[in-house]
């Protein structure tokens, strides 16, 4: 059994409250990883084309609120 299988097996044996704690930790960790990647991509200019596209759409009046106001 490899390391990941051992972790999976251990998680399967957790009581419900401990399982929820692990899930919450994993979700928070994944969110931080995502946020860090977006920050890095933005700081290094990888998202500049998206900002330029949004500016162009905005100047043409083609942007809409999301979610739509209602």
N, C-alpha and C positions, 0 to 999 in steps of 0.2 A: 504494500500500500504506500503510495507516495504522500508527500506532505499535505497537498491540497485535499486528497481523499481523507486523510486523518482529521483535518480541520472540519471538513464537511460532516464526517461521522460524529465528531464532538458536538457540532452545532445541532445535529439531529437529536442528540440526547439531552439538550438543554431544557430546563424547565421553561414554561412560557414567558415568565418575566425576564429571565436571562436572555432568552432568544430575542425578545423585543429590544433589549438594551444593545445587543450585538447588531441587530438590523438598524437601529437608530444611529449607532456609531458608523456603520458602513455607509449609510446614506449621507451623513455629515461629512465623512471623509471623501466620498465621491463628489459632493458638492464643492468642497474646498479645492479638490483637484481640478474640477471644471473651472471654477473661478480663477484659480492661479493660471490656467492655460489661456483663458480669455484675457486676463491682465497682461500676460506675456505677449500674446499675439497683438494686442492693441499697442503695447509699448514698442514693439519692433516693427510696426507699420503693416502687419499682415491684414489688418482690417480696414486700412485706409480706403480701399476701393469701395467698401460698403458704405463708409461715411460719405464719400463723394457721390455715390449713387443716391443715397438718401437726400443729400443736399440738392441734387439735380431734380429729383422727384418733388421735393418740397417747393423749389422755385417755380415748378410747373403746376403747383396746386394739386398734385396727384397723391398726396399722403392722406391717410385717414386715421382717426383715433383707433387704437386697439387696446382693450376691447371697445367696441362701438358704445358710445354714450347713448343711453336710452331712457 
